[in-house]
Amino acid sequence: REVGLRLREDLRSHDTLARIGGDEFVLLVQLTQPDDALGLAERQVVLINRAFQVAEHELKISASVGIAMFPGNGNSPQ
């Protein structure tokens, strides 16, 4: 839950963030420039890399990111 809340910190009202599995999230955004995808991914990774406080424990997690863009990585938005 905390990861999802943190990922939403950098999103706009029309972006979509969905949790599709235990530790898997999908972020759908409309970009002005294709190169903006890298900056967005980097900001999301920075948000996740900040330590989480759980009770008296400080926990750190990491993230791996994949980027798919339409058009280019598919014949349709779906």
N, C-alpha and C positions, 0 to 999 in steps of 0.2 A: 504494500500500500504506500509506504513512504517513497519508494522508487517512483511510482506513478505520479505522486504529488510533486516530487522534485522535477521530473521530466516536464511537467506542465508549466513550470516557472518561466520557460523561455518561449512559450507558444502564444500564438495569436488566437482570437476568438473563433476564427474560421478554420483553424488547423484541427486535425483529428488524431487523437492518441488512443490506441486500443491495446489492451492486454490480451494476447491470444493464447498464452500458456503461462505456466508457473513463473517463468522468468523471461518471457518473450513479449516484446511490445512492437507495435507497428505505428509509425507516425506518417500520416498523410498530409502533405503540404503542397501548396501551389507556390512555385518559386518564380521570381522575376527573371533570374539568370540561372542557367544550369550549374554554374560554378558556386552558387549559393548553397548547394547541397553539402559541400564539404564543410563550410563554416558552421552550418546548422548541426551537422553530425559532431563536429569538434566541441561545440557548446554543450551538447547533450552529454557527451562523454565527460566533460569537466564537471557537470552537475552530478553525475553518478560517482565520480571519483572522490568527491568530498565525503569525509567520514560520516557515518550514521551513528547516532547515540541510541543504544538499546539497553535500557536499565542502566547498569553501571559499566557497560561495555562499549567501547568504540569499535565499530566495524567498518571495514573498507571492502568495497566490491569493485569489480572491473566490468567493462562492457566491450562487446564486439558489435560492430555496426556493418550492415550491408546497405547499399544504396541502389535502388532501381528507379529509373526515370522513364516517363512516357512523354513523348514518343522516344523510341530508342531501344528500350529494353523490353518492348512488347508491341504487339500489333493493335492493342486496344487498351483503354484504361483498366479494364478488368484484369 
